[in-house]
Amino acid sequence: MTTVGTAAADSGGGHGAPGQGDPYFPLSGNGGYTVRHYDLDLGYEPATKKLTGDATVTARAGQALAAFDLDLSGLTVNRVRVDGRTAHWTRHGQELVVTPPHALRKGATFRVDVAYSGVPQYVTDPDGSADGWITTDDGAFVAGEPQGAMSWFPSDNNPLDKASYSFRVTVPAGYTAVCNGVLDAQHTRGGKTTFQWRQDQPMASYLATATVGRFDVQRYTTASGIPVYNAVDPREAAGAAPALAKIPEILDWETKLFGPYPFSAAGAIVDDAHDVGYALETQTRPIYDRAPDVSTVVHETAHQWFGDSVSLTSWKDIWLNEGFATYAEWLWQEQHGGDTAQATFDHYDGLPATDSLWDFPSADPGNGANIFASPVYTRGAMALQELRDAVGDKDFFAILKAWAREHRYGNGTTGQFVALSEHLSGKHLGTLFHTWLYTAGKPATS
């Protein structure tokens, strides 16, 4: 435990909860406030792997606060200020506990400045995968689902608390720093290059990135007016080119299916980081650990609607992200000369009851180790195909658009999706959803 700063706050107010009580990640996020904006000023030295950061978090108190927490794992905190005044702070595991010099009144907007530094250590998730700031041979692959944001900046690390972001990342000349949103400026001075990025639409902390590497950069604007920024490791460029060339077509196709594209920019980050083992739908600019195929780009782009713009409320509901993005892959195949979505469903439905696909229900994975397993993805997509079959194409695609529209920039739950589906179709769908989302084992109706 480390402590610095002034005396404790004036009496009055309580202590914001150290977590938001998610059933799988109970300490992720914090109580007592909501964040409006993150301003992250970072410097990274790939040679030493050292990160320096100055994070300014602008938030609103939801209760009177004598103290509150931010999520931050590892790293060394050098200074904390609240509204420009030095604050008292302590460390308790992943919690940075801040006591402002004066209690914050309910409804007050306040600003927390945290200066920190060190060599970031990624978070190891319950399934054993690396999550957060992951060093590479030429920089860092930064992908924070579900917990890893706290490995590189202090945050309210829960998808319920979405905010706008600005980034200023300084790296050695010759390196590129790629973040979310729009690139506002880039300048080189004294052997250092600074990249300034801005993400105006709300974003969950796990979707933030500040990936660093030696990248080839491609910039253009689609015919529909979306600025695209692609950063590709030269070692992956040839393999990535065919899929990346499809980005404008995929954006237009998904816009027709799901409604207007929700963000101000698009693109991709393709790194040579095969040990990571996954891609992630980092907002506006998915990150791939190797050259992706078209199906993977379809999947991660679909997440911009389902997962990024419409975010889950609890990690238990992750099928709302992954089932929907997987079903987008099935639809792409169906409408581009491949198998129909029903044929894909039938293939999986033919798997025996002993297959891992039936290990647990899509909407009740059981614990954090299961949230990226096949029942969430494939059985989640199967639930959508069953819904489509039950209500017909007209109502089904109207439901997808309405879900994206009504929860745009917000959050949703499985219960809300079921209610919307019943409302728009005029059908009672409780048995269908109970069977495909909540029943253990292979559904008996198969």
Sequence and secondary structure as in RCSB ss.txt:
>XXXX:A:sequence
MTTVGTAAADSGGGHGAPGQGDPYFPLSGNGGYTVRHYDLDLGYEPATKKLTGDATVTARAGQALAAFDLDLSGL
TVNRVRVDGRTAHWTRHGQELVVTPPHALRKGATFRVDVAYSGVPQYVTDPDGSADGWITTDDGAFVAGEPQGAM
SWFPSDNNPLDKASYSFRVTVPAGYTAVCNGVLDAQHTRGGKTTFQWRQDQPMASYLATATVGRFDVQRYTTASG
IPVYNAVDPREAAGAAPALAKIPEILDWETKLFGPYPFSAAGAIVDDAHDVGYALETQTRPIYDRAPDVSTVVHE
TAHQWFGDSVSLTSWKDIWLNEGFATYAEWLWQEQHGGDTAQATFDHYDGLPATDSLWDFPSADPGNGANIFASP
VYTRGAMALQELRDAVGDKDFFAILKAWAREHRYGNGTTGQFVALSEHLSGKHLGTLFHTWLYTAGKPATS
>XXXX:A:secstr
   BSSS   S SEE  S    SS TTSS SSEEEEEEEEEEEEETTTTEEEEEEEEEEEESS EEEEEEE  SS
EEEEEEETTEE EEEEETTEEEEE SS B TT EEEEEEEEEE    EE TTS EEEEEEETTEEEEE TTTGGG
GTS B  STTS EEEEEEEEEETT EEEESSEEEEEEEETTEEEEEEEEEEEE GGG  EEEE  EEEEEE TTS
 EEEEEE GGGHHHHHHHHTTHHHHHHHHHHHH S  SS EEEEE   TTT   B  TTS EESS   HHHHHHH
HHTTTBTTTBEESSGGGTHHHHHHHHHHHHHHHHHTTS  HHHHHHHHHTS TTSGGGSS TT   SGGGTTSHI
IIIIHHHHHHHHHHHH HHHHHHHHHHHHHHTTTSEE HHHHHHHHHHHH S  HHHHIIIII SSS TT 
